[in-house]
Amino acid sequence: QAQLMESGGGSVKAGGSLRISCFLSGYTFGVNCVGWFRQASGEEREAVARIYYGSPYVFDSVKGRFTISQDNAKSTVYLQMDSLKPEDTAMYYCAADNTCRTVAAGTPKYWGQGTQVTVSS
């Protein structure tokens, strides 16, 4: 079983930046696709970005402002968030699986507990 733990969330003013991290531990062999999702209060969960063997994909809603990257030596995937807007306020979750098919479908096997990001105007 793989375990995922997010960190780095917090409060920031609009236009600011935050970098959140997802640390993978446990049995991570074959867990090659990691995604970031977010869910605002009262809203549906939304995919933000994913990375597969170092190849990133960022969804249109945050493209140009968010960057996903990974450091294999640290077993960590990062989400760099720049030019933050109040509408980026949400709980951010990382999730992972052996294949991006399930991550793309929003049904990956492993999930973290989430880290809150709050952007004030």
N, C-alpha and C positions, 0 to 999 in steps of 0.2 A: 504493500500500500504506500502510495506517495502522500505526503502531507504538504500543504501549501500555507504559507503565512505571509500576509501582507503587512506592510509598515509604511510609514512616511506620510500618512494623511494629516490633515490639519485644516486650519482656517487661513485664508489669504484674501487679499482684496482683488477686485477685478483688474485684469491686466498683469497680474503676478504669475509666478511659476511655482510648481511643486513637482517633486519627483517621488513617485511611490514605487515600492519594491515588492517583489513576490519571491520569497525564498522557498525552494523546493528541497524536501528532505525525505528520508525513508527510502523505499524501493522505487527509484525513479528510472530504472533501466527501461528504455523503450518509450518513456514519456517525452515525446518530441515536439508536441504542439502545446503552446501556452497562450492563453488569451486573457484579455482584460474585458470585463463587463462592468456596467454601472446600473444602478437602480435608484432613481429619485423617489422621494416619498410620494406614494399614490400613483406612481407610474410603472410601466412595464420595464423589465430588464432590457438593457440595450448593449449590444456588442460594440466595443470601442476599438480594439486592435488585437492582432494575434501574431505570433512569430513561430516559424517552423524551420528548424535547422538553420537559424540565423536569418531567414528570409522574412522580412516584416510585411504586414498588411495592416493598413490603418483605414478605418471606415470614414466615409465622406463627411459625417457629422463633425469630425474632429481633425480631418486631414489638414495638414499645414500648421497645426497647433500642437498636436500630440505626436510623440515619437516612442516607439517600442524598441527595446534592445535587450540583449541578454549577455551575461557574463558567465560562461560555463564553469570557469574556475571557482566562482562563488555560488554556483547553482542558483542564480538569481536572474529574474527578468524584471526590467524596469519600464515604467511608463513616465516619460518626461512630458509634463503638461505646461505649456506656455500660453501666454495671452488668455488666461483663464477668464471665463464669463460666469455670471451668477447662475446661468442655466447648466453649468457643469457641476453644480452642487449635487452630490449623490453619494451613496455608498459604492465604493469601487471594490470589485472582486476579481481575483485571478482564478483561473481554472485551467485544467490541463488534461490531456489524454494522449494516447498513442497516435492518434490520427486527428487531423484537422477537420475531418468530416463531422465528427461529433461536436467539436468546438464551434464550427461554423453553424451547426444546428442549435447551439445553445444547450447541448446535453452532454458536456464532457463528464468524465468519471470523477474527477477530483476537483474540489472547490476549497478555497480559503474562506476565512471568516469575514473578510471584508475590512476596509479601512475608509473612514469617512473623510470626504473632501467637501469643504464649505467655502464658497466664494461669495464675498459680500460686495455690494455695489458702492 
